[in-house]
Structures are given as C-alpha cells and as structure tokens.
Amino acid sequence: MHQDVSLVNQLQTLDLRIAALEKEIAELPRHIAAIEKALDSHLRKLSADKAALAANQKDRKNLEGEIQLHQGKISKLRDQMAQAKTNEQFKAFQNEIDYAEKEIRKCEDRTVELMTASEPLEANVKLAEVALKKEQKQVEAEKTEARERTAADQAELDKLRAEHKITFTALPKPIAATYERIRKKWKGTVAAEASEGRCQACQMVLRPQVFQDLRKGTNLMQCESCQRFLYYNPPVTSTLVDMS
C-alpha cells in the first residue's frame, strides 16, 4: 500500500472517531436536559396532587365546622322551642330545625364525596413520592455518569486531535488539501477499498488500467467517479501443509 494511502486511512479513522466523540459530548447535555425535564414534570404533577389533596382536606374541615355550627344552632332552637307559647312559634322553630338538619345532611353527603375523592389522591401522592425518590437518585446517577463520560471523552478527543494534527502534517500539502475537500464532500468517508474492480464506496466499476495500477501500489490514486482515495488489499491466501 502506498505510504500516503496509509496516512489517509489513519486520518479517516481518526476523523470518524473524533466525530463520534464530538457527537457523544454534544448529546450528553441534551440527554441530561431530557431526564431533568421529565423529573420536573413529575414533580409538578406531585405538587398538583398534593395541592388537590390539601384543598380536599380543607373543604372537609370547613364542612365539619359548618356541621358543628348547625348542630349548635339546632340545640339552641330546641331550647327555645321548649319555651314556645303558641303553635306558630313552635312550627317556626321546627322549620328552622328542619332546615338546619337538611343543611347538615348536605354537608355530610359532600363530606362523603370528598372522602371518596381523597382516597385515590392519597394513593397517588404516596406512590408518586416513592417513585420520585427513586427517579431523583437515578437522575443524579446519570448526571454523574454523564460528567465522567464527558471528561473521559474530552480527554480522548484532545489526544486524538493531537494525533490527527501530526498525521495530517505528515501528508504532502496538495494531498492534505484534497483530503479535506473529499472529507467535507462525503462527510468523513475519504478513502475506499477497491475490490473486484469496483470502488466499494460508490460501486462504480474502475477502468482495468486504473485497477491494475492501483494493485501495483506505486501511486496514490482516486476513484474517477466519487474522487475518494482508493486502496487495495490483496486477498489473503492460505497455504495448506500436507501432514501425511
């Protein structure tokens, strides 16, 4: 293989690894943002459930207070009714007592409705609190892992970039310029293997003379179709040893 082709292949390997690391480093903050957003959504849902449960409990307490007021009023009315001197006064007190008892029944019915509604709210809050504790631990663990992964990726990236610079400098300037042009055009795929008379990147058939020259390995060659640098790997032949 031509020396410059070897350098081109090294550069391509470095470029692909560098691109993969850069992508991973860029994606990690987005991943963290996504899991934090999900956690925040669950926190808001729990907060809303707690607020609904607190409102439910407050309404029930207010109803208890209303019931006590009505009961106190009924007690006074009955005392007053015992001192009534006419049927009209007796009926008036009885009507007020009936109204107060009716209001008590309304409060009791509403209390039952609120108690029924509070049961799933309480269950949801308890389950959500347990799930959130677990989720918060998971998020913190993933954030720690992401920070460690980013640091490791950045260290490797710095090393690869330094190696890339050395390798790129070793290429003749015209070839280096061509390499960059091809890399930008094909998004990283600069060198392609030629086998069975074809460029394996674009699948175009090479002219017999081009393929023959490539096999000799004396010159750095490019595909006439896609312009990628070409390299040729001779087929591996196995030698069978007669053990008889």
Contacts in CASP RR format, 6 or more apart in sequence:
PFRMAT RR
TARGET T0000
AUTHOR 0000-0000-0000
METHOD contacts of the structure
MODEL  1
MHQDVSLVNQLQTLDLRIAALEKEIAELPRHIAAIEKALDSHLRKLSADK
AALAANQKDRKNLEGEIQLHQGKISKLRDQMAQAKTNEQFKAFQNEIDYA
EKEIRKCEDRTVELMTASEPLEANVKLAEVALKKEQKQVEAEKTEARERT
AADQAELDKLRAEHKITFTALPKPIAATYERIRKKWKGTVAAEASEGRCQ
ACQMVLRPQVFQDLRKGTNLMQCESCQRFLYYNPPVTSTLVDMS
1 217 0 8 1.000
1 231 0 8 1.000
1 232 0 8 1.000
1 233 0 8 1.000
2 217 0 8 1.000
2 218 0 8 1.000
2 219 0 8 1.000
2 220 0 8 1.000
2 231 0 8 1.000
4 171 0 8 1.000
4 172 0 8 1.000
4 175 0 8 1.000
4 220 0 8 1.000
5 191 0 8 1.000
5 217 0 8 1.000
5 220 0 8 1.000
5 229 0 8 1.000
5 230 0 8 1.000
5 231 0 8 1.000
7 167 0 8 1.000
7 170 0 8 1.000
7 171 0 8 1.000
8 171 0 8 1.000
8 175 0 8 1.000
8 179 0 8 1.000
8 190 0 8 1.000
8 191 0 8 1.000
8 220 0 8 1.000
8 229 0 8 1.000
8 231 0 8 1.000
9 191 0 8 1.000
9 231 0 8 1.000
10 167 0 8 1.000
11 164 0 8 1.000
11 167 0 8 1.000
11 168 0 8 1.000
11 171 0 8 1.000
11 179 0 8 1.000
11 190 0 8 1.000
12 183 0 8 1.000
12 188 0 8 1.000
12 189 0 8 1.000
12 190 0 8 1.000
12 191 0 8 1.000
14 160 0 8 1.000
14 163 0 8 1.000
14 164 0 8 1.000
14 167 0 8 1.000
15 164 0 8 1.000
15 183 0 8 1.000
15 188 0 8 1.000
15 190 0 8 1.000
16 188 0 8 1.000
17 160 0 8 1.000
18 157 0 8 1.000
18 160 0 8 1.000
18 161 0 8 1.000
18 164 0 8 1.000
19 188 0 8 1.000
21 153 0 8 1.000
21 156 0 8 1.000
21 157 0 8 1.000
21 160 0 8 1.000
22 157 0 8 1.000
24 149 0 8 1.000
24 153 0 8 1.000
25 150 0 8 1.000
25 153 0 8 1.000
25 154 0 8 1.000
25 157 0 8 1.000
28 146 0 8 1.000
28 149 0 8 1.000
28 150 0 8 1.000
29 146 0 8 1.000
31 142 0 8 1.000
31 146 0 8 1.000
32 142 0 8 1.000
32 143 0 8 1.000
32 146 0 8 1.000
35 138 0 8 1.000
35 139 0 8 1.000
35 142 0 8 1.000
36 139 0 8 1.000
38 135 0 8 1.000
39 132 0 8 1.000
39 135 0 8 1.000
39 136 0 8 1.000
39 139 0 8 1.000
42 128 0 8 1.000
42 131 0 8 1.000
42 132 0 8 1.000
42 135 0 8 1.000
43 132 0 8 1.000
45 128 0 8 1.000
46 125 0 8 1.000
46 128 0 8 1.000
46 129 0 8 1.000
46 132 0 8 1.000
49 121 0 8 1.000
49 124 0 8 1.000
49 125 0 8 1.000
49 128 0 8 1.000
50 125 0 8 1.000
52 121 0 8 1.000
53 118 0 8 1.000
53 121 0 8 1.000
53 122 0 8 1.000
53 125 0 8 1.000
56 114 0 8 1.000
56 117 0 8 1.000
56 118 0 8 1.000
56 121 0 8 1.000
57 118 0 8 1.000
59 110 0 8 1.000
59 114 0 8 1.000
60 111 0 8 1.000
60 114 0 8 1.000
60 115 0 8 1.000
60 118 0 8 1.000
63 107 0 8 1.000
63 108 0 8 1.000
63 110 0 8 1.000
63 111 0 8 1.000
63 114 0 8 1.000
64 111 0 8 1.000
66 103 0 8 1.000
66 107 0 8 1.000
67 104 0 8 1.000
67 107 0 8 1.000
67 108 0 8 1.000
70 100 0 8 1.000
70 101 0 8 1.000
70 103 0 8 1.000
70 104 0 8 1.000
70 107 0 8 1.000
71 100 0 8 1.000
71 104 0 8 1.000
73 96 0 8 1.000
73 100 0 8 1.000
74 97 0 8 1.000
74 100 0 8 1.000
74 101 0 8 1.000
77 93 0 8 1.000
77 96 0 8 1.000
77 97 0 8 1.000
77 100 0 8 1.000
78 93 0 8 1.000
78 97 0 8 1.000
80 93 0 8 1.000
81 89 0 8 1.000
81 90 0 8 1.000
81 93 0 8 1.000
81 94 0 8 1.000
81 97 0 8 1.000
84 90 0 8 1.000
84 93 0 8 1.000
168 176 0 8 1.000
168 179 0 8 1.000
171 179 0 8 1.000
175 220 0 8 1.000
178 222 0 8 1.000
178 229 0 8 1.000
179 190 0 8 1.000
179 229 0 8 1.000
182 190 0 8 1.000
182 227 0 8 1.000
182 228 0 8 1.000
182 229 0 8 1.000
183 190 0 8 1.000
185 227 0 8 1.000
186 201 0 8 1.000
186 226 0 8 1.000
186 228 0 8 1.000
189 201 0 8 1.000
189 228 0 8 1.000
190 228 0 8 1.000
190 229 0 8 1.000
191 228 0 8 1.000
191 229 0 8 1.000
191 230 0 8 1.000
191 231 0 8 1.000
192 199 0 8 1.000
192 200 0 8 1.000
192 201 0 8 1.000
192 202 0 8 1.000
192 223 0 8 1.000
192 226 0 8 1.000
192 228 0 8 1.000
192 229 0 8 1.000
192 230 0 8 1.000
192 231 0 8 1.000
193 200 0 8 1.000
193 230 0 8 1.000
193 231 0 8 1.000
193 232 0 8 1.000
193 233 0 8 1.000
194 200 0 8 1.000
194 206 0 8 1.000
194 211 0 8 1.000
194 214 0 8 1.000
194 223 0 8 1.000
194 230 0 8 1.000
194 231 0 8 1.000
194 232 0 8 1.000
195 232 0 8 1.000
195 233 0 8 1.000
197 205 0 8 1.000
197 206 0 8 1.000
197 211 0 8 1.000
198 204 0 8 1.000
198 205 0 8 1.000
198 206 0 8 1.000
199 206 0 8 1.000
199 223 0 8 1.000
199 225 0 8 1.000
199 226 0 8 1.000
199 228 0 8 1.000
199 230 0 8 1.000
201 223 0 8 1.000
201 226 0 8 1.000
201 228 0 8 1.000
202 223 0 8 1.000
202 225 0 8 1.000
202 226 0 8 1.000
202 228 0 8 1.000
204 223 0 8 1.000
204 224 0 8 1.000
204 225 0 8 1.000
204 226 0 8 1.000
206 214 0 8 1.000
206 223 0 8 1.000
206 224 0 8 1.000
206 230 0 8 1.000
207 224 0 8 1.000
210 221 0 8 1.000
210 224 0 8 1.000
213 219 0 8 1.000
213 221 0 8 1.000
214 221 0 8 1.000
214 230 0 8 1.000
214 231 0 8 1.000
214 232 0 8 1.000
215 232 0 8 1.000
215 234 0 8 1.000
217 232 0 8 1.000
220 229 0 8 1.000
221 229 0 8 1.000
221 230 0 8 1.000
222 228 0 8 1.000
222 229 0 8 1.000
222 230 0 8 1.000
223 230 0 8 1.000
END
